[in-house]
Amino acid sequence: MSFAGVNYYAIVVAAIVAWLFGAAYYAALGKAWMKAARLDPESIKMTAGPFIVSFIAELIMAWMLAGVLGHLGALTLTGGVVAALFVWFGFIATTIAVNERYQGYGWDLTFINAGHWLGVAILMGAIIGAWGV
Protein backbone atom coordinates (compact mmCIF):
# COMPACT_ATOMS: atom_id res chain seq x y z
CA MET A 1 0.00 0.00 0.00
CA SER A 2 1.46 3.33 -0.97
CA PHE A 3 0.33 6.91 -1.07
CA ALA A 4 2.41 9.71 -2.54
CA GLY A 5 5.41 7.40 -2.79
CA VAL A 6 5.28 6.22 0.83
CA ASN A 7 4.80 2.53 1.60
CA TYR A 8 2.76 2.47 4.80
CA TYR A 9 3.23 -1.27 5.32
CA ALA A 10 7.00 -0.74 5.32
CA ILE A 11 6.60 2.11 7.82
CA VAL A 12 4.58 -0.01 10.25
CA VAL A 13 6.92 -2.99 9.93
CA ALA A 14 9.97 -0.74 10.35
CA ALA A 15 8.49 0.77 13.52
CA ILE A 16 7.64 -2.64 14.97
CA VAL A 17 11.10 -4.05 14.20
CA ALA A 18 12.76 -0.92 15.64
CA TRP A 19 10.67 -1.14 18.81
CA LEU A 20 11.54 -4.81 19.26
CA PHE A 21 15.20 -4.03 18.64
CA GLY A 22 15.05 -1.38 21.36
CA ALA A 23 13.50 -3.84 23.79
CA ALA A 24 16.26 -6.37 23.16
CA TYR A 25 19.01 -3.72 23.15
CA TYR A 26 18.05 -2.20 26.48
CA ALA A 27 17.33 -5.63 27.98
CA ALA A 28 20.94 -6.52 27.20
CA LEU A 29 22.37 -3.17 28.33
CA GLY A 30 19.84 -2.37 31.05
CA LYS A 31 22.23 -2.46 34.00
CA ALA A 32 24.88 -0.39 32.20
CA TRP A 33 22.22 2.06 31.02
CA MET A 34 20.74 2.47 34.52
CA LYS A 35 24.20 3.08 35.96
CA ALA A 36 25.07 5.61 33.24
CA ALA A 37 21.68 7.33 33.66
CA ARG A 38 22.17 7.39 37.44
CA LEU A 39 18.94 5.50 38.05
CA ASP A 40 18.27 3.30 41.05
CA PRO A 41 16.72 0.03 39.82
CA GLU A 42 14.79 -0.31 43.09
CA SER A 43 13.02 3.02 42.64
CA ILE A 44 11.94 2.53 39.02
CA LYS A 45 8.23 1.93 38.53
CA MET A 46 7.48 0.54 35.08
CA THR A 47 4.37 1.85 33.34
CA ALA A 48 3.12 1.43 29.80
CA GLY A 49 3.47 5.14 29.01
CA PRO A 50 7.11 5.24 27.88
CA PHE A 51 6.63 2.12 25.76
CA ILE A 52 3.61 3.62 24.01
CA VAL A 53 5.37 6.94 23.43
CA SER A 54 8.45 5.18 22.04
CA PHE A 55 6.37 3.17 19.58
CA ILE A 56 4.48 6.26 18.40
CA ALA A 57 7.79 8.12 18.05
CA GLU A 58 9.22 5.23 16.02
CA LEU A 59 6.18 5.27 13.75
CA ILE A 60 6.77 8.98 13.14
CA MET A 61 10.50 8.40 12.59
CA ALA A 62 9.79 5.64 10.06
CA TRP A 63 7.25 7.83 8.26
CA MET A 64 9.66 10.75 8.05
CA LEU A 65 12.54 8.53 6.97
CA ALA A 66 10.31 7.08 4.24
CA GLY A 67 9.57 10.63 3.12
CA VAL A 68 13.27 11.47 3.00
CA LEU A 69 14.10 8.28 1.11
CA GLY A 70 11.29 8.90 -1.36
CA HIS A 71 12.35 12.50 -1.85
CA LEU A 72 15.96 11.45 -2.45
CA GLY A 73 14.95 8.59 -4.72
CA ALA A 74 16.88 6.24 -2.45
CA LEU A 75 14.30 3.46 -2.17
CA THR A 76 16.75 0.58 -2.27
CA LEU A 77 18.27 -1.43 0.54
CA THR A 78 21.62 0.33 0.16
CA GLY A 79 20.06 3.75 -0.31
CA GLY A 80 17.91 3.26 2.78
CA VAL A 81 20.84 2.24 4.98
CA VAL A 82 23.13 5.01 3.71
CA ALA A 83 20.46 7.70 4.15
CA ALA A 84 19.66 6.36 7.63
CA LEU A 85 23.36 6.57 8.58
CA PHE A 86 23.50 10.18 7.42
CA VAL A 87 20.34 11.06 9.33
CA TRP A 88 21.64 9.27 12.45
CA PHE A 89 25.07 10.90 12.38
CA GLY A 90 23.88 14.36 11.39
CA PHE A 91 20.79 14.68 13.55
CA ILE A 92 20.21 11.88 16.04
CA ALA A 93 23.71 11.30 17.45
CA THR A 94 24.50 15.00 17.59
CA THR A 95 21.24 15.81 19.37
CA ILE A 96 21.82 13.09 21.94
CA ALA A 97 25.40 14.29 22.52
CA VAL A 98 24.33 17.90 23.06
CA ASN A 99 21.38 17.06 25.31
CA GLU A 100 23.37 14.74 27.51
CA ARG A 101 26.25 17.22 27.85
CA TYR A 102 23.87 19.90 29.12
CA GLN A 103 22.23 17.39 31.46
CA GLY A 104 25.61 16.47 32.93
CA TYR A 105 25.69 12.82 31.91
CA GLY A 106 28.84 10.97 30.92
CA TRP A 107 29.78 9.75 27.48
CA ASP A 108 28.89 6.19 28.49
CA LEU A 109 25.19 7.07 28.45
CA THR A 110 25.60 8.90 25.14
CA PHE A 111 27.22 5.88 23.50
CA ILE A 112 24.56 3.52 24.84
CA ASN A 113 21.65 5.72 23.71
CA ALA A 114 23.22 6.69 20.38
CA GLY A 115 23.98 3.02 19.69
CA HIS A 116 20.33 2.18 20.17
CA TRP A 117 19.24 4.86 17.72
CA LEU A 118 21.93 3.79 15.25
CA GLY A 119 20.41 0.30 15.22
CA VAL A 120 16.92 1.76 14.87
CA ALA A 121 17.95 3.99 11.96
CA ILE A 122 19.73 1.19 10.08
CA LEU A 123 16.85 -1.23 10.53
CA MET A 124 14.28 1.35 9.46
CA GLY A 125 16.33 2.46 6.49
CA ALA A 126 16.92 -1.12 5.37
CA ILE A 127 13.26 -2.12 5.65
CA ILE A 128 11.83 1.02 4.05
CA GLY A 129 14.50 1.09 1.34
CA ALA A 130 14.15 -2.59 0.48
CA TRP A 131 10.34 -2.51 0.38
CA GLY A 132 10.28 0.59 -1.81
CA VAL A 133 7.05 2.17 -2.92
Disulfide bonds with the S-S distance in Angstrom:
none
